[in-house]
Amino acid sequence: MARGPGGEVVYMPTTIFIGDLPEGTMQEELHAMFRRFGEIEELRVTGKGFAFIQFSTKPAADNAIAAMQNVGLRGKKIRVARARQGRGRVPPETSGNGGG
């Protein structure tokens, strides 16, 4: 995991982590849910219950984090947070206030 000069975790300003996805969630499904926040440059579903979306701007990522936290998707509440640089890990708190 990448660290800043002071040892702090470095967050990716335009990339969000989406966790607790229902099994079988498809890229097209997430694209339809998140495209209203701005241009999606990359969307990757891992198949392990989480995904990453890179938006073209930080405000788009910020708005997606704020609006989509705990939204229901096929009966499950999803978690949305700013992605960490490096291995793409999400912070333990998922409030989206990770800086960046």
N, C-alpha and C positions, 0 to 999 in steps of 0.2 A: 504494500500500500504506500502510495506516495505521501511524503511528509513535507511540510513547508520548512523554512529556515529555523523556526522556533520549535520544530517537532510536531506542529499541529497537523491534523488530517487535512488534506487538500480535497475540496469538493469541486465537481465539474459544474460550472455555472449554467450550462444549457442542457445537461443530461439529467433525466430523472430515473429513479428506480421504482418499479412497481412490483410489490410482493403480495403473497397470499392469493395468487391467481388460481382459479379453478382448473382442474386437470383438463387438458385439451384446448386451452385458450389459444386462439390463432392470431397471427399478426394482423389480419384484416379486421378482426373484431376490435383490437386495441386501437388500430389506426382510426376506425370509425368513431371511437369514444374520445380520442385525444386530438384529432385534427382541428377541432374548433378553437384550440388555443394558439395555433400558429403552424407554420410550415415545419413538417417533420423531416429531418434530414436522414435519420436512421432509426429503425425500430428492430429490436432483437428480442425474441422470446426464447428463453433458455430450455424450456421443457421441464424445468425443475420448480415450477410455480412462481417464477419471477421473470421480469422483462426490463429492458432499458429502452428509453426513447430519448433521442437527441433532437432538440428543437433548434431552429436557426437563430433564436434570440433568447436571452436570459428572461425577459418579461414573459415570454410564452411558457417557459419552464416554470417560472414562479406562479403564474396563473393556474397551470395544470396541477401543481402541487396543492395549492390552496383549495381549488374547486373539487378535486377528485379524491381527497383523503377520505377513507372509509365508505366510499361509494360501493353499492352492491353490484356484483357481477355474477349472474347465475347463482344467486343464493349465498355468495361469500363477500365479505367486506374486504376490499383491497387496501393495501398500504401504499402510499406514494411519498417519496422523499427525494431529496437531491442525491445523486449518485456520487460516490467517492471515487477519486482518481486512483488508478492502479487496477486492482482486481474488481472494480465495479461494486464494491460492497456498500451497503446501506448503513447509516448510523443507527445505533440502538433506539434512539428516539426518532419518531417518524413525523415530526411536526413540520419538517421542511425548512427549519430555521438554521440550517447548517452553514450559512454564509456563502461566499462565493461570488 
